[in-house]
Amino acid sequence: MKAQVLRGSKQEIADGVARIDGEVREAIVFVEEKSDSTARLSQEDIFAEMEPFAARAGGADYSREAIYTRMQGE
């Protein structure tokens, strides 16, 4: 399976999907809300929505600091 990022207007994205060879099984779509009264979502909030679907293993620390810090024996 190969991932592709399509950007542009709705029509440009739809045309891009139609041109893809092979079977398209799913898509993630980011929709910008038009309401001025609604607070704009930051980039972090967009990914926070996906948090319930994130894979986690055995209570590991996934923070940036933990990833770049040497563990005992490394």
Buried (B, 14 or more C-beta within 10 A) or exposed (E): EEEEEEEEEEEEBEEBEEEEEEEEEEEEEEEEEEEEEEEEBEEEEEEEEEEEEEEEEEEEEEEEEEEEEEEEEE
